[in-house]
Amino acid sequence: MALIETVDLWKTYVMGTEEIHALRGVSVQIERGEYVAIMGPSGSGKSTLMNLIGCLDTPSRGSYLLNGKQVSQMNDNELARIRNEEIGFVFQTFNLAERMTHRPNELSGGQRQRVAIARALVNNPSILLADEPTGNLDSKTGAEIMGLFERLHRAGNTIVLVTHESDVAQFAYRTIHIRDGMIENDVRRAA
């Protein structure tokens, strides 16, 4: 049984009289222990897909099974529990309340991202979701952060990261390319 399974997932936003299809029938399976990069240009739907996988948003149509459970049938308490216990989030924006006596700008970008990753791992989640994890970092620090993800993957963590940078996606063992809300291709590299 796949850890993450989406079937014909659609997400449509209504802007005035216009409908915008952020996702158009995305079906994907991610197994426990996989390291997957979701790639695509800006506006391709990759962040929308991540938000759905992370239970931060609900699909307009289609189904999402997490650990074999239908997410659409979960109530708010169950969804909150999943977001707290099953999924660790690492965002580019570092939503930090740590080191209260220090202002966040006193930490380097790399330090902030390491704290964000540490915080994401606190509850030993099933899935680590990372959105542009090296987005604000210089290349040396970015490489260190990706090395940390590699060690987490080797330790058995399931990692799904969203990026538009191919050099970041190369660290993953599988890359799903999204364009115009649809899967363009899904490529695995030899381990």
Helices and strands as residue ranges (DSSP letters): E 4-15, E 18-30, E 35-39, H 46-53, E 61-66, E 69-70, G 71-73, H 76-81, I 82-86, E 87-90, G 104-106, H 109-120, E 127-131, H 139-154, E 158-163, H 166-169, E 174-179, E 182-188
